[in-house]
């Protein structure tokens, strides 16, 4: 327990955004006192940092809130996994380690929506570079042909280690070559601001070691971190936030409270603090401090569907490793010694790409979208879907006896279905009800068919099909009806929940916070996480969460005269 109860700043939540805010405030020249409260534990076991095992951490007991969606009307009543990280690092400690910053047009749109150039690509990219130390080298020289990142697009002095794995599964070049031979464009660096094309995934791992947001917290003597302290509410004095309550303990802030609990939990804290839709608050006898109908609305997310095929065992050597418990044990010992070996090779590098589709933009359902949405989706750097190869046996080991397989997944970008999160109890320890309303919008249903057919162009192309033995999982046929039914029965969330405390201009009906991250209608309270991001960015959103926190920190540093940073 912290020895003092009053701080300059209190940050709630230690995911990428919260850690970025807390660390940058703490390292500023004037050294304000900062308290970071985390609902989960310290997550300090070094075995959680094994690069090749990063696909498994979301199954670790105590690290995942274990959330589920409500039954989804358009998915045959299925309840989907809605995993969220618990403990230091938040979801960066349990995600699959894809570090993708998105499209420059995403951030220019964000700047336009809120009327503030702070969020434009030129400014956001500067923050991305400050966050990272990038590794773009490979141990195998001929693999360099698959990537050509420019130094000007990357950072060299940030705390967050990101880059490519030095060694790969042996069939990864075959997959990359198949995409190229099937006519898909190539992208030599998806973090340049233009993600269009297929290429190598940049990982939130470096030299065999997984990076998490907790890395940002090291070495700050004026930063107090309290774990296992779920915040139940913000303490309000009239219309001003003055503190928070966690485990019955009150902590006070003389300057600001920043909520960074994520798209599923930030709205819960706001609502239980009396800030939210008055009808929901009144239903559960929560006194209304500020009626903010948009709290919990605007939920958006990416969805994906997989195709799994068994492959010629000669194309890879995964069975020799994953069927040999002795080999895996020896690899663990080697990794513990120097972060090298098979656990720094297997599953550590995948291919990924973001793509456009003329078939999608010619759909009547696309042409029926608002002109502003059509214009955005037609911008140069905005993709319509993503493709990725995914070592799914790590996440779902019971599915596999033979590891000579490939799982290719297609992910929809710019979904038009909009969901919500809402109260189900007056008890702050009860989660909200999560309803993303997947496939509710007719455009999404039609787009799912189109992009699945693009995926099958790769699966059926001779360069890929020559090594395929059979199909483990896929649509029953290539008919539109069978493909849509396959999506209904097999899609998953990509865990990119966004927009439930949306940023906008004061007066906008859907705005919860303003362009300075301030909660509209109250003082002393800000939101800095994916819940406030007004654009569903075209990426895997952990990178956007980091830069959201970094941007909020810049805003606070400027407002409070703390802008000079010391190392």
TIVOGU-760095 format. One record per residue (C-alpha): residue number from 0; residue in three letters; x, y, z. Coordinates in steps of 0.05 Angstrom, whole numbers, plus 5000, padded with zeros to 4 digits. Example, Ala and Ser with C-alpha at 12.3 -4.5 7.8 and 13.67 -1.06 7.14 Angstrom:
BEGIN
pos:code:xx:yy:zz
0:ALA:5246:4910:5156;
1:SER:5273:4979:5143;
***
This chain:
BEGIN
pos:code:xx:yy:zz
0:UNK:5000:5000:5000;
1:UNK:5024:5069:4983;
2:UNK:5050:5109:5043;
3:UNK:5018:5174:5022;
4:UNK:4947:5187:4999;
5:UNK:4954:5251:4958;
6:UNK:4988:5258:4891;
7:UNK:4993:5309:4835;
8:UNK:4966:5259:4784;
9:UNK:4930:5193:4789;
10:UNK:4929:5146:4729;
11:UNK:4880:5088:4730;
12:UNK:4901:5027:4689;
13:UNK:4969:5003:4668;
14:UNK:4957:4982:4596;
15:UNK:4996:5016:4539;
16:UNK:4960:5082:4546;
17:UNK:4963:5086:4622;
18:UNK:5036:5067:4625;
19:UNK:5053:5118:4572;
20:UNK:5016:5174:4610;
21:UNK:5045:5155:4678;
22:UNK:5117:5146:4655;
23:UNK:5120:5210:4615;
24:UNK:5090:5251:4671;
25:UNK:5138:5220:4721;
26:UNK:5200:5233:4680;
27:UNK:5185:5306:4667;
28:UNK:5233:5358:4694;
29:UNK:5189:5382:4751;
30:UNK:5180:5310:4777;
31:UNK:5106:5312:4797;
32:UNK:5082:5257:4842;
33:UNK:5045:5204:4802;
34:UNK:5004:5146:4827;
35:UNK:4989:5088:4779;
36:UNK:4933:5042:4802;
37:UNK:4926:4973:4770;
38:UNK:4869:4925:4783;
39:UNK:4911:4863:4771;
40:UNK:4978:4837:4795;
41:UNK:5050:4853:4778;
42:UNK:5058:4802:4720;
43:UNK:5132:4800:4736;
44:UNK:5147:4727:4721;
45:UNK:5201:4728:4668;
46:UNK:5173:4666:4634;
47:UNK:5116:4710:4610;
48:UNK:5166:4746:4564;
49:UNK:5185:4687:4520;
50:UNK:5176:4711:4448;
51:UNK:5153:4645:4419;
52:UNK:5102:4635:4475;
53:UNK:5068:4703:4469;
54:UNK:5008:4670:4436;
55:UNK:4992:4633:4501;
56:UNK:4994:4686:4555;
57:UNK:4921:4705:4547;
58:UNK:4905:4636:4576;
59:UNK:4945:4649:4639;
60:UNK:4903:4649:4702;
61:UNK:4899:4717:4734;
62:UNK:4923:4755:4672;
63:UNK:4857:4758:4635;
64:UNK:4791:4787:4658;
65:UNK:4757:4731:4619;
66:UNK:4702:4775:4590;
67:UNK:4650:4750:4541;
68:UNK:4603:4787:4495;
69:UNK:4528:4781:4502;
70:UNK:4496:4732:4454;
71:UNK:4506:4760:4384;
72:UNK:4442:4763:4343;
73:UNK:4477:4758:4275;
74:UNK:4526:4703:4297;
75:UNK:4473:4650:4312;
76:UNK:4470:4671:4385;
77:UNK:4544:4659:4400;
78:UNK:4578:4692:4459;
79:UNK:4649:4711:4438;
80:UNK:4713:4715:4478;
81:UNK:4727:4788:4496;
82:UNK:4794:4780:4530;
83:UNK:4825:4840:4566;
84:UNK:4892:4840:4602;
85:UNK:4895:4842:4677;
86:UNK:4958:4865:4713;
87:UNK:5017:4909:4697;
88:UNK:5021:4918:4622;
89:UNK:4947:4908:4612;
90:UNK:4929:4876:4547;
91:UNK:5000:4885:4521;
92:UNK:5018:4828:4568;
93:UNK:4968:4779:4537;
94:UNK:4961:4801:4464;
95:UNK:4994:4767:4405;
96:UNK:5050:4818:4398;
97:UNK:5031:4851:4332;
98:UNK:5059:4922:4331;
99:UNK:5025:4959:4275;
100:UNK:5015:5034:4277;
101:UNK:4961:5039:4224;
102:UNK:4950:5086:4166;
103:UNK:4971:5159:4164;
104:UNK:4900:5175:4140;
105:UNK:4873:5145:4205;
106:UNK:4908:5199:4245;
107:UNK:4893:5255:4197;
108:UNK:4820:5236:4202;
109:UNK:4826:5237:4278;
110:UNK:4854:5307:4274;
111:UNK:4797:5328:4229;
112:UNK:4742:5297:4272;
113:UNK:4765:5333:4335;
114:UNK:4792:5396:4301;
115:UNK:4863:5391:4329;
116:UNK:4927:5379:4290;
117:UNK:4957:5347:4353;
118:UNK:4930:5281:4325;
119:UNK:4954:5288:4253;
120:UNK:5002:5236:4226;
121:UNK:5062:5282:4225;
122:UNK:5055:5293:4300;
123:UNK:5033:5223:4318;
124:UNK:5091:5192:4280;
125:UNK:5140:5234:4321;
126:UNK:5110:5204:4384;
127:UNK:5113:5133:4356;
128:UNK:5187:5142:4342;
129:UNK:5201:5167:4413;
130:UNK:5168:5105:4442;
131:UNK:5207:5052:4405;
132:UNK:5275:5021:4394;
133:UNK:5268:4985:4327;
134:UNK:5305:4924:4304;
135:UNK:5302:4912:4229;
136:UNK:5357:4860:4220;
137:UNK:5356:4785:4207;
138:UNK:5405:4729:4220;
139:UNK:5391:4700:4151;
140:UNK:5415:4750:4099;
141:UNK:5369:4728:4043;
142:UNK:5308:4743:4086;
143:UNK:5325:4817:4082;
144:UNK:5291:4819:4014;
145:UNK:5224:4816:4048;
146:UNK:5232:4881:4087;
147:UNK:5264:4949:4074;
148:UNK:5246:4996:4131;
149:UNK:5271:5067:4127;
150:UNK:5308:5092:4188;
151:UNK:5269:5158:4185;
152:UNK:5204:5120:4200;
153:UNK:5230:5088:4264;
154:UNK:5258:5105:4332;
155:UNK:5324:5083:4363;
156:UNK:5321:5108:4435;
157:UNK:5252:5090:4461;
158:UNK:5239:5041:4517;
159:UNK:5192:4996:4476;
160:UNK:5231:4942:4438;
161:UNK:5199:4925:4372;
162:UNK:5220:4895:4306;
163:UNK:5229:4830:4267;
164:UNK:5249:4763:4295;
165:UNK:5320:4743:4274;
166:UNK:5300:4671:4258;
167:UNK:5235:4645:4228;
168:UNK:5194:4582:4217;
169:UNK:5222:4553:4153;
170:UNK:5157:4557:4114;
171:UNK:5146:4632:4124;
172:UNK:5183:4650:4059;
173:UNK:5138:4601:4022;
174:UNK:5077:4638:4047;
175:UNK:5106:4707:4030;
176:UNK:5124:4683:3961;
177:UNK:5055:4653:3950;
178:UNK:5021:4719:3965;
179:UNK:5067:4754:3915;
180:UNK:5056:4701:3862;
181:UNK:4981:4706:3873;
182:UNK:4986:4780:3854;
183:UNK:4981:4813:3921;
184:UNK:5022:4877:3928;
185:UNK:5084:4876:3973;
186:UNK:5096:4922:4031;
187:UNK:5167:4928:4058;
188:UNK:5148:4965:4122;
189:UNK:5075:4969:4145;
190:UNK:5095:5021:4198;
191:UNK:5114:5074:4147;
192:UNK:5045:5105:4151;
193:UNK:5022:5066:4089;
194:UNK:5004:4994:4108;
195:UNK:4978:4973:4040;
196:UNK:5009:4907:4016;
197:UNK:5035:4842:4045;
198:UNK:5099:4836:4084;
199:UNK:5132:4819:4150;
200:UNK:5097:4834:4215;
201:UNK:5133:4881:4263;
202:UNK:5128:4851:4332;
203:UNK:5127:4881:4402;
204:UNK:5186:4836:4417;
205:UNK:5260:4845:4409;
206:UNK:5318:4796:4411;
207:UNK:5274:4739:4434;
208:UNK:5240:4779:4490;
209:UNK:5169:4804:4491;
210:UNK:5158:4878:4505;
211:UNK:5099:4902:4547;
212:UNK:5075:4969:4572;
213:UNK:5105:4953:4640;
214:UNK:5174:4966:4609;
215:UNK:5157:5040:4608;
216:UNK:5150:5043:4683;
217:UNK:5221:5027:4703;
218:UNK:5267:5077:4739;
219:UNK:5218:5131:4761;
220:UNK:5227:5147:4835;
221:UNK:5167:5194:4836;
222:UNK:5120:5142:4807;
223:UNK:5083:5100:4857;
224:UNK:5052:5036:4830;
225:UNK:4997:5000:4869;
226:UNK:4974:4934:4840;
227:UNK:4913:4891:4858;
228:UNK:4874:4956:4866;
229:UNK:4812:4959:4821;
230:UNK:4783:5029:4821;
231:UNK:4709:5027:4836;
232:UNK:4694:5101:4826;
233:UNK:4720:5171:4819;
234:UNK:4709:5214:4880;
235:UNK:4673:5277:4859;
236:UNK:4667:5343:4896;
237:UNK:4610:5376:4860;
238:UNK:4630:5374:4787;
239:UNK:4704:5365:4802;
240:UNK:4742:5299:4806;
241:UNK:4786:5299:4868;
242:UNK:4806:5227:4878;
243:UNK:4790:5154:4867;
244:UNK:4769:5095:4910;
245:UNK:4799:5026:4906;
246:UNK:4790:4969:4954;
247:UNK:4757:5018:5002;
248:UNK:4820:5061:5002;
249:UNK:4816:5133:4978;
250:UNK:4871:5167:4938;
251:UNK:4869:5242:4923;
252:UNK:4897:5282:4864;
253:UNK:4914:5355:4869;
254:UNK:4917:5364:4793;
255:UNK:4885:5311:4749;
256:UNK:4858:5240:4747;
257:UNK:4869:5202:4682;
258:UNK:4826:5141:4668;
259:UNK:4862:5091:4624;
260:UNK:4823:5027:4638;
261:UNK:4805:5012:4566;
262:UNK:4743:5011:4524;
263:UNK:4707:4959:4567;
264:UNK:4724:4986:4637;
265:UNK:4733:5061:4629;
266:UNK:4658:5070:4616;
267:UNK:4644:5027:4678;
268:UNK:4686:5072:4723;
269:UNK:4653:5134:4693;
270:UNK:4583:5106:4703;
271:UNK:4595:5084:4774;
272:UNK:4621:5154:4787;
273:UNK:4556:5185:4764;
274:UNK:4580:5204:4694;
275:UNK:4541:5170:4639;
276:UNK:4471:5159:4611;
277:UNK:4423:5184:4664;
278:UNK:4371:5130:4649;
279:UNK:4421:5074:4661;
280:UNK:4449:5106:4724;
281:UNK:4380:5118:4753;
282:UNK:4359:5047:4738;
283:UNK:4414:5023:4785;
284:UNK:4406:5080:4836;
285:UNK:4472:5113:4819;
286:UNK:4468:5188:4833;
287:UNK:4476:5227:4768;
288:UNK:4533:5277:4771;
289:UNK:4533:5290:4696;
290:UNK:4485:5262:4645;
291:UNK:4530:5239:4587;
292:UNK:4488:5195:4541;
293:UNK:4548:5177:4497;
294:UNK:4586:5140:4552;
295:UNK:4586:5066:4532;
296:UNK:4561:5079:4462;
297:UNK:4602:5077:4397;
298:UNK:4636:5009:4409;
299:UNK:4674:4987:4347;
300:UNK:4720:4928:4336;
301:UNK:4753:4886:4282;
302:UNK:4731:4815:4268;
303:UNK:4766:4758:4233;
304:UNK:4753:4689:4203;
305:UNK:4806:4635:4193;
306:UNK:4822:4582:4141;
307:UNK:4865:4524:4166;
308:UNK:4899:4475:4119;
309:UNK:4945:4416:4133;
310:UNK:5011:4421:4095;
311:UNK:5064:4376:4067;
312:UNK:5109:4361:4127;
313:UNK:5170:4373:4083;
314:UNK:5154:4448:4082;
315:UNK:5167:4457:4157;
316:UNK:5197:4424:4219;
317:UNK:5145:4443:4272;
318:UNK:5127:4370:4288;
319:UNK:5199:4355:4308;
320:UNK:5195:4410:4360;
321:UNK:5123:4413:4385;
322:UNK:5116:4337:4390;
323:UNK:5179:4331:4431;
324:UNK:5170:4353:4503;
325:UNK:5244:4345:4515;
326:UNK:5261:4392:4458;
327:UNK:5213:4444:4484;
328:UNK:5240:4438:4555;
329:UNK:5311:4445:4530;
330:UNK:5290:4506:4490;
331:UNK:5261:4537:4552;
332:UNK:5326:4527:4589;
333:UNK:5364:4559:4532;
334:UNK:5317:4618:4529;
335:UNK:5325:4629:4604;
336:UNK:5400:4630:4595;
337:UNK:5407:4680:4538;
338:UNK:5339:4693:4504;
339:UNK:5358:4651:4443;
340:UNK:5342:4583:4414;
341:UNK:5278:4552:4387;
342:UNK:5232:4595:4431;
343:UNK:5262:4655:4396;
344:UNK:5248:4623:4329;
345:UNK:5183:4583:4326;
346:UNK:5121:4627:4322;
347:UNK:5163:4690:4328;
348:UNK:5154:4718:4258;
349:UNK:5091:4720:4216;
350:UNK:5069:4754:4153;
351:UNK:5016:4807:4152;
352:UNK:4985:4855:4103;
353:UNK:4930:4906:4094;
354:UNK:4895:4908:4026;
355:UNK:4844:4943:3985;
356:UNK:4788:4912:3944;
357:UNK:4754:4939:3882;
358:UNK:4702:4885:3891;
359:UNK:4684:4914:3959;
360:UNK:4679:4986:3936;
361:UNK:4634:4966:3878;
362:UNK:4582:4934:3924;
363:UNK:4514:4968:3928;
364:UNK:4522:4964:4004;
365:UNK:4585:5005:3999;
366:UNK:4553:5057:3954;
367:UNK:4496:5063:4005;
368:UNK:4545:5085:4059;
369:UNK:4548:5159:4077;
370:UNK:4592:5197:4027;
371:UNK:4642:5215:4082;
372:UNK:4652:5141:4098;
373:UNK:4662:5123:4025;
374:UNK:4712:5179:4017;
375:UNK:4751:5157:4078;
376:UNK:4754:5084:4055;
377:UNK:4778:5106:3987;
378:UNK:4837:5145:4014;
379:UNK:4906:5122:3992;
380:UNK:4929:5089:4057;
381:UNK:4863:5061:4082;
382:UNK:4856:4985:4074;
383:UNK:4792:4946:4069;
384:UNK:4817:4882:4100;
385:UNK:4878:4849:4132;
386:UNK:4910:4781:4121;
387:UNK:4955:4747:4171;
388:UNK:4984:4678:4184;
389:UNK:4970:4657:4255;
390:UNK:5003:4600:4295;
391:UNK:4936:4582:4324;
392:UNK:4958:4518:4358;
393:UNK:4989:4559:4413;
394:UNK:4923:4590:4431;
395:UNK:4881:4528:4419;
396:UNK:4928:4468:4430;
397:UNK:4872:4416:4434;
398:UNK:4856:4428:4361;
399:UNK:4921:4398:4336;
400:UNK:4957:4332:4335;
401:UNK:4997:4351:4273;
402:UNK:5033:4418:4272;
403:UNK:5047:4416:4198;
404:UNK:4991:4464:4182;
405:UNK:4979:4537:4164;
406:UNK:4924:4582:4190;
407:UNK:4910:4643:4147;
408:UNK:4861:4694:4175;
409:UNK:4825:4751:4141;
410:UNK:4805:4811:4184;
411:UNK:4753:4862:4165;
412:UNK:4774:4935:4170;
413:UNK:4726:4994:4176;
414:UNK:4667:4953:4201;
415:UNK:4603:4994:4201;
416:UNK:4568:4957:4257;
417:UNK:4568:4998:4321;
418:UNK:4557:4967:4389;
419:UNK:4552:4989:4461;
420:UNK:4571:4972:4532;
421:UNK:4520:4982:4587;
422:UNK:4508:4974:4661;
423:UNK:4481:4909:4688;
424:UNK:4490:4922:4763;
425:UNK:4500:4975:4816;
426:UNK:4561:4934:4839;
427:UNK:4626:4964:4811;
428:UNK:4659:4895:4812;
429:UNK:4608:4869:4761;
430:UNK:4630:4879:4689;
431:UNK:4587:4917:4640;
432:UNK:4547:4881:4586;
433:UNK:4587:4880:4522;
434:UNK:4549:4881:4457;
435:UNK:4591:4895:4395;
436:UNK:4533:4877:4349;
437:UNK:4579:4841:4300;
438:UNK:4552:4835:4228;
439:UNK:4491:4877:4245;
440:UNK:4505:4925:4188;
441:UNK:4488:4899:4118;
442:UNK:4554:4926:4091;
443:UNK:4593:4883:4140;
444:UNK:4555:4820:4120;
445:UNK:4569:4831:4047;
446:UNK:4641:4853:4058;
447:UNK:4655:4789:4097;
448:UNK:4639:4749:4035;
449:UNK:4682:4791:3989;
450:UNK:4744:4790:4033;
451:UNK:4738:4716:4047;
452:UNK:4740:4704:3972;
453:UNK:4804:4745:3969;
454:UNK:4834:4699:4021;
455:UNK:4815:4638:3981;
456:UNK:4851:4667:3921;
457:UNK:4915:4655:3959;
458:UNK:4894:4587:3988;
459:UNK:4875:4562:3918;
460:UNK:4933:4593:3880;
461:UNK:4980:4539:3853;
462:UNK:5040:4568:3889;
463:UNK:5005:4555:3955;
464:UNK:4959:4497:3939;
465:UNK:5016:4452:3915;
466:UNK:5037:4441:3987;
467:UNK:4966:4434:4017;
468:UNK:4944:4365:4038;
469:UNK:4873:4380:4063;
470:UNK:4828:4434:4092;
471:UNK:4816:4430:4167;
472:UNK:4771:4491:4172;
473:UNK:4737:4532:4118;
474:UNK:4670:4548:4087;
475:UNK:4629:4490:4061;
476:UNK:4632:4518:3991;
477:UNK:4648:4582:3954;
478:UNK:4575:4604:3953;
479:UNK:4558:4670:3986;
480:UNK:4509:4635:4032;
481:UNK:4560:4584:4057;
482:UNK:4614:4637:4066;
483:UNK:4568:4682:4107;
484:UNK:4546:4623:4149;
485:UNK:4619:4605:4161;
486:UNK:4631:4676:4187;
487:UNK:4571:4671:4233;
488:UNK:4597:4606:4263;
489:UNK:4672:4620:4265;
490:UNK:4689:4693:4270;
491:UNK:4724:4721:4331;
492:UNK:4736:4790:4357;
493:UNK:4806:4816:4344;
494:UNK:4802:4848:4413;
495:UNK:4810:4919:4385;
496:UNK:4752:4950:4424;
497:UNK:4749:5025:4410;
498:UNK:4705:5086:4420;
499:UNK:4662:5077:4482;
500:UNK:4682:5145:4511;
501:UNK:4693:5180:4446;
502:UNK:4733:5243:4434;
503:UNK:4699:5298:4396;
504:UNK:4682:5371:4393;
505:UNK:4644:5401:4451;
506:UNK:4571:5399:4431;
507:UNK:4577:5336:4389;
508:UNK:4523:5287:4411;
509:UNK:4571:5228:4411;
510:UNK:4629:5263:4447;
511:UNK:4648:5242:4518;
512:UNK:4716:5278:4520;
513:UNK:4744:5338:4484;
514:UNK:4807:5345:4443;
515:UNK:4848:5354:4507;
516:UNK:4823:5288:4535;
517:UNK:4780:5325:4586;
518:UNK:4714:5291:4605;
519:UNK:4662:5340:4582;
520:UNK:4619:5368:4638;
521:UNK:4666:5356:4696;
522:UNK:4734:5383:4717;
523:UNK:4798:5348:4736;
524:UNK:4783:5284:4699;
525:UNK:4810:5258:4633;
526:UNK:4806:5194:4592;
527:UNK:4866:5169:4554;
528:UNK:4859:5100:4523;
529:UNK:4825:5067:4464;
530:UNK:4756:5085:4491;
531:UNK:4767:5157:4471;
532:UNK:4796:5145:4402;
533:UNK:4744:5169:4351;
534:UNK:4770:5127:4292;
535:UNK:4774:5051:4289;
536:UNK:4847:5052:4266;
537:UNK:4868:5004:4212;
538:UNK:4917:4963:4253;
539:UNK:4925:4921:4315;
540:UNK:4908:4974:4365;
541:UNK:4960:4965:4419;
542:UNK:5005:5014:4381;
543:UNK:4949:5065:4378;
544:UNK:4938:5056:4453;
545:UNK:5011:5071:4467;
546:UNK:5010:5134:4425;
547:UNK:4943:5156:4454;
548:UNK:4975:5155:4523;
549:UNK:5037:5190:4497;
550:UNK:4994:5245:4466;
551:UNK:4954:5255:4529;
552:UNK:5019:5261:4567;
553:UNK:5044:5315:4518;
554:UNK:4979:5353:4529;
555:UNK:4986:5350:4605;
556:UNK:5060:5368:4603;
557:UNK:5044:5430:4563;
558:UNK:4985:5451:4606;
559:UNK:5022:5443:4671;
560:UNK:5089:5470:4648;
561:UNK:5124:5403:4654;
562:UNK:5145:5398:4581;
563:UNK:5220:5390:4590;
564:UNK:5237:5316:4594;
565:UNK:5299:5290:4630;
566:UNK:5330:5222:4620;
***
